[in-house]
Amino acid sequence: MPATKSPECLLVMKLHVSRDERDIEDAAGLFVRLDYTTAQDCIDVLTATNPVGQLLFRPATSPKTSQAASKFRASAKAMRHR
């Protein structure tokens, strides 16, 4: 039987791959479940588990990053108000 992944591990995986809207929604749900409140919380968990040199950062000004960030914020906000 496979081991259950911790919410932190799942969040790292979702943030690292960010393949589609489903990953964004899943990451937002984990963000809320973990009581994270800032982007720095996500950066901290990513860098604690991955060497910084292996992480691929998109410029904050890229349209794809801006769109993903907006969807993430909206999903997290909606989940907090359930």
Helices and strands as residue ranges (DSSP letters): H 7-17, H 21-33, H 39-49, G 52-54, H 63-80
